[in-house]
Amino acid sequence: MVRRKIKIPEIARLSSKGQVVIPKVIRETLKLEPGMPLAVDVSRGMIIMKPIRSPIGEEDLRVLEEVSKAWDEIENGEYRRAKVENFLREIQEW
């Protein structure tokens, strides 16, 4: 039996001014820099953020639209199950 390592999420706290510090490991992974704009949305009680490379490009808008559509499908029960290898292949093709 193969054991999978459980990924524990990074923890951030909300300040009294409504500010959130993105953990360093995530900032480094996504190459986020101070002042970089982030698109912020909410879905199913979750906050979703996507870095926007200036100027906002067609690709950024397309990704945001696809994410929004995907959340709508999940909320409406219109999702499908996929094997990990098929999911990863689809992501790479996307």
C-alpha positions in Angstrom: 0.0 0.0 0.0 1.4 3.4 -1.0 1.0 6.1 1.7 0.4 9.6 0.5 1.9 12.5 2.4 -0.8 14.7 3.8 -0.3 18.3 2.8 -1.0 20.7 5.7 -2.1 24.1 4.5 -0.3 27.3 5.4 -2.1 29.4 8.1 -2.7 33.1 7.7 -4.5 35.5 10.1 -6.8 38.4 9.4 -5.7 41.7 10.9 -8.0 44.3 12.5 -7.7 46.2 9.2 -8.8 43.2 7.1 -5.3 42.5 5.9 -4.0 39.0 5.3 -0.3 38.1 5.0 0.3 35.4 2.4 2.8 32.9 3.9 6.4 33.2 2.6 6.5 29.7 1.1 3.4 30.6 -1.1 4.8 34.0 -2.0 8.0 32.4 -3.2 6.3 29.6 -5.0 4.1 32.0 -7.0 6.8 34.7 -7.3 4.6 37.3 -5.7 6.0 40.7 -5.1 4.9 43.6 -3.0 2.2 45.7 -4.7 1.3 42.9 -7.1 -2.5 42.9 -7.9 -4.5 39.9 -7.0 -7.9 39.0 -8.3 -10.1 38.0 -5.3 -13.4 36.1 -5.4 -15.5 34.0 -3.0 -17.1 30.7 -3.7 -18.7 28.1 -1.4 -17.4 29.9 1.6 -13.8 30.0 0.3 -11.7 32.9 -0.7 -10.0 32.5 -4.1 -7.0 34.7 -5.1 -5.1 34.7 -8.4 -2.1 36.9 -9.1 -2.5 39.3 -12.0 0.6 40.0 -14.0 0.5 43.7 -15.1 -1.0 44.6 -17.4 -3.8 42.1 -17.0 -3.7 39.9 -20.0 -6.2 37.8 -22.0 -4.8 34.6 -20.4 -5.5 36.0 -16.9 -9.1 36.8 -17.8 -9.6 33.4 -19.4 -8.3 31.6 -16.3 -10.5 33.7 -14.0 -13.5 32.9 -16.2 -12.7 29.2 -16.2 -12.3 29.0 -12.5 -15.6 30.8 -12.0 -17.3 28.3 -14.4 -15.7 25.4 -12.6 -17.0 26.5 -9.2 -20.5 27.0 -10.6 -20.4 23.5 -12.0 -19.3 22.1 -8.6 -22.0 24.0 -6.8 -24.6 22.6 -9.2 -23.3 19.0 -8.8 -22.1 19.0 -12.4 -18.6 17.6 -11.8 -17.0 14.3 -12.7 -14.4 12.1 -11.1 -11.1 11.5 -12.8 -8.0 9.4 -12.1 -5.0 11.5 -11.0 -3.1 10.8 -14.2 -6.0 11.9 -16.4 -6.5 15.0 -14.3 -2.8 16.0 -14.5 -2.8 15.3 -18.3 -5.9 17.6 -18.7 -4.3 20.3 -16.6 -1.1 20.2 -18.8 -3.2 20.4 -22.0 -5.1 23.3 -20.6 
